[in-house]
Amino acid sequence: MIRVIAVATLKEGKRKNYLEEVYKIMPLVHIEDGCIEYGPHIDMDSGIPIQKKLGPDTVAIIERWESLEALKKHGMTPHMNNFRRAVKTFMQSMQLLVLTPA
């Protein structure tokens, strides 16, 4: 199993628009072979002093996949290609962490 953290930094005020597009594709991602978990996350106020906040224009997509092969197939699906086109104007940058248990 692998975990993925995709951090989307968006243009100012575009988080709502980005999340709307994420919610459209989530049902399609959830039925992909190998998808265990896929969902957007935003900052919460924890009161923990060492917490680093992403900020109001950032969304982290937390994912779990059965394999690297499943993740790679996910990236090539038609709905992900459509998603990337739909959010292109909202994006500033994207960082991808692909992690395996230590």
N, C-alpha and C positions, 0 to 999 in steps of 0.2 A: 504494500500500500504506500502511496505517496501523498503528500500534502502540498497544496499550492496556495500561495498568498499573492494575489494580483492586486497591486495598489495603483488605482487610477487617480491621477491628479487632474482636476478639471478646471476649466475656465471659471472665473468668478461667477457665482450664482447659478451654475449649471448642474449642481448635484441632483436636484429633483428630476430634471430631464434625463440625466444618465440613469437614475434608478428606475424610472418608468420603462426605459429600454431593457434594463436588466430583468425586470419583472416579466416582461413579454417573453423572453427566451428561457427563463428558469424552468418552466414545465418541459420544454424540449430537451434541455440539458439533463434534467433529472431522469429522463428515460433512456439516455445514452448508455450503451454497454460500458460498464466499468465506473460509472459515476456513483459515488457513495454520498457525497455532500457537495452542495454548491449554493452559495448565498452571499448577498452583500452585507457588509457591516460598516458602521460609522462609529465615531468617538462616543464614549459615554463618560460622564463625570463620575469618576470612581473615588475621588478624594485621596488617592494614593499619590504621595509626593513625587515618586520617580516616574509616574506615567508620562509617556511622550504622546502627545495628541497629534493626530493626522491633520486636523483642521476642517473647516466647514466646506471646503471644496475638494475633499478627498473621500474615496470609497475603497474599502478593501474587500475583495471577493475572496472568501475562504472556501477552499475546495479540498475534497479527498477523492482520490481515484485509485482503482484497483491496481493500475500499472501505468508505467510511462507510455506504453503503447496506446492505452485508452485515452490518456491526456493528449497525445499527439493527434489521434483521430478526432477528438473533440475540437481541436483548433482548426480543423479543415472542414467541419460540417457547414452546410449551407446557412443554417441559422446563425452561426458565429460569424460567417462572412457578412451576412446581412447586418448583424449587430455592429460590427466594426465600421461599416459604412454609415449606419444610423448615428453613431456616437462620435464620429470623426470631428465634427465641428465643436463638440463639447470638450475635447481632450487637450490637455497640455502635455502630459507624459504618462507612461505606463511602466511600472516595474514589476517583474515577475520573479518570485522565489519558488523554486521547485525543491522540495525537501523530502528526505527519507529518514525513517527512525534511526537513531544512533545506537 
